[in-house]
Amino acid sequence: MSRYGVIIKNERSEMKGDEVLRLKFEFILTKNQLPLDYRRIFISFFKKALENNDKNSKEKYYHNADPIKKAFTFSVLLDKPKFYKDYIELQGNKVILNFSTYSYEIGIDYYNSILKMLNYAYPLKNENYLILKNIVHIKDINIKQDTILIKTLSPILIRKHDRNSNFDAYITPFQENFTEEIRKNLKFNIEKLGLNNLKEEVDSFEFIDIGKGKEVKVLFYNHKILGSIGQYLIKGSPKLLDFILKAGIGSRTSSGFGMVEIEGVSK
């Protein structure tokens, strides 16, 4: 039993209907190393899986340098990583990818595509291979509270774009106007996804630093980006919190950022 419900081992049957919104993909590496910019590998893996299953699926989600907003997020769990200048060394060869989506259509498309990648040796650099060994379904959770304590599974990025300079800055909960910026970010994501029923819920949303978070810099497509990890308190309507838990929070969620899990709920 997990905090999200009963874990059921996959039986290789295709997912149909509204069965599952959270998945855990269990990989092994033939060499216990990954590049620092490892999220790119898994984005590439997704694209390969979709293309192999149905070329139209890849075009639906990745087109023209990936401008398509997608209602999912993921995080990568590494086995006791040691970070060096040019690579990450793992203690073992196991890698876990947690996947969550707000969209049943995305869940079905990604699950059925990635299912066909089981035991496929996906090539990396330096004669290393990434091999998917198992898929675990994680039962959905029903949010009823308006205040929850969350823990980040991947860094939260909040991008603030300056149109005059065409420059992207990234802000964290420890900077002024963070609440205003995260609300803008939520509204932008919701509008892009066509979820107009959630727009009015954003104005009362709160993101509260409780002293258990910190800033981090992450490498993404050769750029160092400022984000935040740790535990935070978030307040909002249950349906908005449900969206955040399933689709992630912040910028670049479908690139492996902004995935959170529940640490506790208000009574």
SVG drawing of the C-alpha trace seen along z (x, -y; Angstrom):
<svg xmlns="http://www.w3.org/2000/svg" viewBox="-16 -46 50 56">
<polyline fill="none" stroke="black" stroke-width="0.4" points="0.0,0.0 1.4,-3.4 0.2,-6.8 -1.6,-6.9 -3.3,-3.6 -2.7,0.1 0.2,0.8 -0.7,3.4 2.0,5.1 1.4,4.7 0.1,7.7 1.0,6.4 -2.6,5.6 -3.3,2.3 -4.8,-0.4 -8.3,-1.4 -10.7,-3.9 -10.0,-5.9 -8.0,-3.2 -4.8,-4.9 -3.2,-8.4 0.0,-7.5 2.6,-5.0 6.0,-3.9 8.5,-2.8 11.3,-0.6 14.5,-0.7 18.0,0.7 21.2,-0.6 24.0,1.6 26.4,-0.9 25.7,-2.7 26.2,-6.2 24.0,-9.0 24.8,-12.5 24.0,-15.5 21.3,-16.5 19.5,-13.2 15.9,-14.4 16.6,-14.8 17.1,-11.0 13.7,-10.2 12.0,-12.8 13.7,-11.2 12.6,-7.8 9.0,-9.0 9.3,-10.3 10.7,-7.0 8.0,-5.0 5.2,-7.2 6.7,-7.1 7.2,-3.3 3.6,-2.9 2.0,-5.5 3.7,-8.3 0.6,-10.4 0.9,-10.1 4.4,-11.7 3.1,-14.6 0.2,-15.1 2.5,-15.7 5.9,-16.8 5.9,-19.2 8.0,-22.3 10.5,-22.2 7.9,-21.0 5.6,-24.0 2.6,-21.8 1.5,-22.1 0.9,-18.6 -1.0,-17.9 1.6,-15.5 4.7,-15.5 7.4,-13.0 10.3,-12.6 13.4,-10.4 14.7,-8.6 18.4,-7.7 20.1,-5.1 22.4,-7.1 23.8,-9.3 27.3,-10.9 27.6,-14.0 30.8,-14.7 31.8,-17.4 30.5,-15.7 28.3,-12.8 26.4,-11.1 27.5,-7.8 24.9,-5.6 25.5,-3.0 23.4,-0.5 22.0,-0.2 18.3,-0.8 16.4,-4.0 12.7,-4.7 10.6,-7.1 7.4,-8.3 4.7,-9.5 1.5,-11.4 -1.1,-13.0 -4.4,-14.9 -5.5,-13.6 -6.8,-10.1 -6.0,-10.4 -2.3,-11.1 -2.3,-8.3 -3.6,-5.8 -1.3,-7.0 1.9,-7.1 1.2,-3.8 0.3,-1.8 3.3,-3.2 5.8,-2.7 4.4,0.8 5.8,1.9 9.3,0.7 9.5,3.4 13.0,5.1 14.1,2.8 17.7,1.7 17.5,-2.0 21.0,-3.3 22.8,-6.0 26.3,-7.3 29.4,-5.4 27.9,-2.0 25.4,-2.3 21.8,-1.2 18.6,-2.0 16.2,1.0 12.6,0.8 11.9,3.9 8.6,3.3 5.6,0.9 3.6,0.5 0.1,-1.0 -0.6,-3.3 -4.2,-3.9 -5.5,-7.4 -6.2,-9.5 -9.3,-11.6 -8.5,-15.1 -11.1,-16.4 -9.0,-18.9 -8.2,-22.5 -4.8,-22.5 -2.1,-19.9 1.6,-19.5 3.6,-18.5 7.0,-17.2 8.8,-17.8 9.8,-14.7 11.4,-17.0 12.3,-20.7 9.6,-23.3 10.4,-25.9 8.6,-29.2 9.5,-31.0 9.1,-34.7 9.4,-35.9 10.5,-39.5 9.1,-40.4 11.3,-43.5 14.5,-41.6 13.1,-38.2 14.8,-36.7 13.5,-34.0 14.2,-34.4 13.3,-31.7 12.1,-32.6 11.7,-30.6 9.5,-30.7 12.2,-32.7 11.8,-35.7 9.3,-38.6 6.1,-38.3 6.4,-34.5 2.8,-33.9 1.8,-36.3 4.1,-34.6 3.0,-31.1 -0.6,-32.1 0.2,-33.6 2.0,-30.4 -1.0,-28.3 -3.4,-30.4 -1.2,-30.2 -1.0,-26.4 -4.7,-26.0 -5.6,-28.3 -3.1,-26.4 -4.8,-23.2 -8.3,-24.5 -9.4,-23.9 -11.5,-27.0 -13.4,-25.6 -10.2,-25.9 -9.3,-29.5 -11.4,-31.1 -9.9,-28.8 -6.4,-30.2 -6.9,-33.6 -7.2,-32.1 -4.3,-29.7 -1.5,-30.0 2.0,-28.5 3.6,-28.7 7.3,-28.2 7.4,-26.4 11.2,-26.5 11.8,-23.1 12.6,-24.1 15.7,-25.2 16.9,-26.6 18.7,-24.3 20.3,-24.8 19.6,-22.1 21.0,-21.5 18.5,-21.3 19.4,-21.3 22.8,-22.8 21.3,-25.6 21.5,-26.0 18.0,-26.8 17.0,-27.9 14.3,-25.9 13.2,-24.8 12.8,-21.5 11.6,-20.4 8.3,-20.6 5.7,-23.3 2.2,-24.0 -0.4,-24.7 -3.9,-25.9 -6.7,-26.0 -9.9,-24.3 -9.7,-20.5 -10.2,-20.4 -7.2,-22.8 -5.0,-20.8 -6.1,-17.6 -4.9,-19.2 -1.5,-20.1 -0.9,-16.6 -1.7,-15.0 -0.2,-17.4 2.5,-19.0 3.1,-22.6 5.2,-25.3 7.0,-25.5 8.3,-22.6 6.3,-20.0 6.2,-17.6 10.0,-17.9 10.4,-16.3 9.8,-19.2 7.2,-20.2 6.1,-16.7 4.9,-16.6 3.4,-14.1 1.3,-14.5 3.1,-14.5 0.1,-15.4 -3.4,-16.9 -5.3,-19.4 -8.0,-18.0"/>
</svg>
